[in-house]
Amino acid sequence: MIKISHRGNLNGSIKSQENNPEQIIKVLEKGYDCEIDVWYVNGEVVLAHSLKEDVNHTVNKDFLKKKGLWCHAKNLEALGYLKNLKVNYFWHEDDQITITSKNWLWCHPSINNDTKIKDSIICLPEINKKKINLFSGFCSDYIE
């Protein structure tokens, strides 16, 4: 079972730590994978759920190549940038399922599913009380 920290959260959402490179490294060092929100703006890579947030974090391309990262492209510029880096990335809005660059099925919390889906990750299963055993892994604010 793959355990993916949602934006660096381990035991609930802590907005001040989300997408923070220091927190992400801690998560990776604990042996978990981590989903991060990636923007590409004016030639810079920015980690943030929304560019309107008070805290945005600028990182370099080497940071994005860290093993265990799942990069969620938040704008089309980020999508093209991540594609050229050949890292693990995906794009989605409200799709039930999207396919990542590494051929994983990234499933929206609202997916209507009662059977096992091979090579799949359920995102935020806590929202709709999804059975994580129907998926190959999960992305959650409550990874621990």
N, C-alpha and C positions, 0 to 999 in steps of 0.2 A: 504494500500500500504506500503510495507516494503521498507525503505530507508537504503541502505548500503553504507557507505563511502568506497571508493576504497583506501586501504592502509593508511587511515587516512586523505585523501584529502576532503575538503569541498567546495572550490570555485576554483577549478583548481588544476592541478598537481604541487606540490611543492616537488621536489625530496629530499630536505634536511629533510623534515618532514615525508616522507613516511616510514611506518612500525616503526615509533618511538613510543615506549611505552607511553611516556608522551602525545603525540598527540592523540594516540588511546584512552587513558583514557578521554581526553577532548571530543572526538567524542561521546563516550559512555555516558558521563555525559550530553551531549546535547540531548540524547534520540535516537540517531541513532545507527544502527548496524555498524559493521566494518569488512571488509575483510582484512586479513593479510596474508603475505607470510611467511611460516614456513619451516625452514631447521632443520634437526637434524644432527649435525656434531661433532664427537669426544665426544659424551656424553653431548653435549650442545644444547639447543634450541636457534636458531638464527632467528631473523626476518630481512629479506632482500629480495628484488626482485631477486637479483643475489649476489652470494658470492663474486663477483669481484667488488662490489660497495665499495666506500670509507668508508661508514658508515654501520656497521651491529650492531644489537642490541641483546644482550643476555638476555633472560627472563627465568623464572622458570615455572614449570607446572601449578602452581596456576594462573599465568597470563593468560594462555591459557583457563582456565575454566571460565573466565569472561563471564557473560551473554551478548549476542549480538555479539560475535565474530564468524566469518566464516573463518576457518583456511584452507588456500590453501597450501597443502603439496607440497613442491618444489623438494623433493627427496624421494626415496623409504623408506629411514630410517625415515623420518618425517611421512610418511604415516603410518608405523607400530607404531610409537610412539603415534601419535594422536589417532589411533584406540584403543590402550590400555587405553588412558585417557578418552575415551568416550565423547569427545567434538564434536562440530559441525565442520566437516572437509570435504574436497573433494580433488580430484586429477583430473587434466585435462591437456591436451596439446592443440591440435587443434580440439577436439571433438565438434560437434555442440551442444550436450547436455551431461552433466554428472549428476549423482545422488549423492547428498550429504549424509552424514551419518544420517541426520535427514529427509531424503526422499524428499528433495527439488530438483527440476530440475534446474541446473545451466546452463544457455544458453550462448553460445559464441556470441560475437557481430555480427558475420557473419551469424547467423541463418536466414534461409529463412522462414519467418512465417507471416501469415496474419490473424490468428485466435487466440483466447484467449487460453493460456496454463495454466491450473490449477496448483497451487503449484510450480510456476516457478519464477526464478530471471533472468533478462536480465543483462548481464555484459556490462558495458560501452555502453549504448544505443546511446551516443553522437557520437560514431565513424561512425555508419551507419544510423543515424537518425531513430532509431527504436521507434515505438509507445509504450511507457511504459504501457499504459492501456491494452495491450494484455498480460501482465504478472502480477504476484502477487506482484512483487517488482522489484527494480533495484539497481545495484551497479554502482556507478559513482564517478568520480573526482569532480563532480558538484552537490553534494547532497543538498546543500542549494540553 
